[in-house]
Amino acid sequence: MEVKSYKDLIVWQRAMGLAAMVYEFCAALPSEERYGLVSQTRRAAVSVPANIAEGHQRKSTRDYLRFLSIASGSLAELETLVQLANRLYPTIDSSTQGLLEEADEVGKMLRSIQTRLEERLSS
């Protein structure tokens, strides 16, 4: 399949789905977390597909790699925040597992793209 736009990237599509899952997850958190854990978790989730898209639109492979690295960092932040929420509010555990599994898959896809782009740069 030819990639004409970042919207064609499976990793971007999966990251968008993950962000939607995070919004549902955050809705289950207590209202007192609205300006703390909820806000930070949502920002991290949104950062993943946003950085994939922005990097894809850049003119250079090095820029693309830099934005993919930022997306990977945001993904790690997201996973950490979800795990923290699970520790603080163990009753939300059922939705945590699927979310973390999807985050792991997005992470694998990001690493795969990064590896291929790095190989392209070194050849």
Number of C-alpha atoms within 10 A of each C-alpha: 5 6 9 8 10 18 15 12 17 13 22 22 15 17 28 19 15 25 24 15 18 24 16 12 19 21 11 13 18 11 11 9 13 13 9 10 18 23 13 15 24 19 16 21 27 21 22 30 27 19 21 26 21 14 23 21 13 13 9 10 16 14 15 21 21 15 21 25 19 18 27 22 16 21 25 18 17 26 21 14 18 25 17 13 22 18 12 11 13 12 13 17 14 10 16 19 14 13 19 18 13 16 21 15 15 24 19 14 17 22 15 12 14 19 13 10 15 14 10 10 10 6 5
